[in-house]
Amino acid sequence: MSKRKRYTAEEKMKILRDVLEDGKSVSNVAEACGIHPNNILKWRKQLFEGGVQTFQIKRSDISSRAELL
């Protein structure tokens, strides 16, 4: 029995870049990487859902100055 391949965050981002930036189809990228297309779709969903948090990070040193303006 073979073990499942675990992808690092960097590997997932490289695969998603092929789809999102280079305009390759999900099915073509999945076939080239040897993974199921649903994995790429799941990773894309996680990226977009988690992306909101990136823009919501608050730094106390900046937030307090912004409130004064």
C-alpha positions as CSV (number, residue, x, y, z in Angstrom):
1,M,0.0,0.0,0.0
2,S,1.4,3.4,-0.9
3,K,1.4,6.4,1.3
4,R,-0.4,9.6,0.4
5,K,1.7,12.5,-0.7
6,R,1.7,15.5,1.7
7,Y,2.1,18.9,0.1
8,T,3.8,21.7,1.8
9,A,2.2,25.2,1.8
10,E,4.8,26.3,-0.8
11,E,3.9,23.4,-3.1
12,K,0.2,24.2,-2.8
13,M,0.9,27.8,-3.6
14,K,3.0,26.8,-6.7
15,I,0.1,24.6,-7.9
16,L,-2.5,27.4,-7.3
17,R,-0.3,29.9,-9.1
18,D,-0.4,27.7,-12.2
19,V,-4.2,27.9,-12.1
20,L,-4.8,31.5,-10.9
21,E,-1.9,33.4,-12.5
22,D,-1.0,31.4,-15.5
23,G,-4.6,30.6,-16.5
24,K,-4.0,26.8,-16.8
25,S,-7.1,24.7,-16.3
26,V,-7.6,22.9,-12.9
27,S,-7.8,19.5,-14.7
28,N,-4.6,20.0,-16.6
29,V,-2.6,21.1,-13.5
30,A,-4.1,18.2,-11.5
31,E,-3.2,15.7,-14.1
32,A,0.4,17.1,-14.4
33,C,0.8,16.9,-10.6
34,G,-0.9,13.6,-10.2
35,I,-3.6,14.8,-7.8
36,H,-7.4,15.0,-7.9
37,P,-8.8,18.3,-9.2
38,N,-11.0,18.5,-6.0
39,N,-7.8,19.0,-4.0
40,I,-6.9,22.1,-6.0
41,L,-10.4,23.5,-5.7
42,K,-10.3,22.9,-1.9
43,W,-6.9,24.6,-1.6
44,R,-8.2,27.6,-3.7
45,K,-11.2,27.9,-1.4
46,Q,-9.0,27.8,1.7
47,L,-6.7,30.4,0.1
48,F,-9.5,32.9,-0.5
49,E,-11.2,32.3,2.9
50,G,-7.9,32.7,4.7
51,G,-6.9,35.7,2.6
52,V,-9.4,37.9,4.4
53,Q,-7.4,37.5,7.6
54,T,-4.3,38.7,5.9
55,F,-5.9,42.1,5.4
56,Q,-7.4,42.2,8.9
57,I,-4.2,42.0,10.8
58,K,-4.0,44.9,13.2
59,R,-0.8,46.4,14.6
60,S,-1.3,48.4,17.7
61,D,1.4,50.9,16.8
62,I,-0.3,51.8,13.5
63,S,-3.9,51.4,14.6
64,S,-3.7,53.9,17.4
65,R,-2.1,56.5,15.1
66,A,-4.8,55.9,12.5
67,E,-7.6,56.5,15.0
68,L,-6.1,59.9,15.8
69,L,-6.4,61.0,12.1
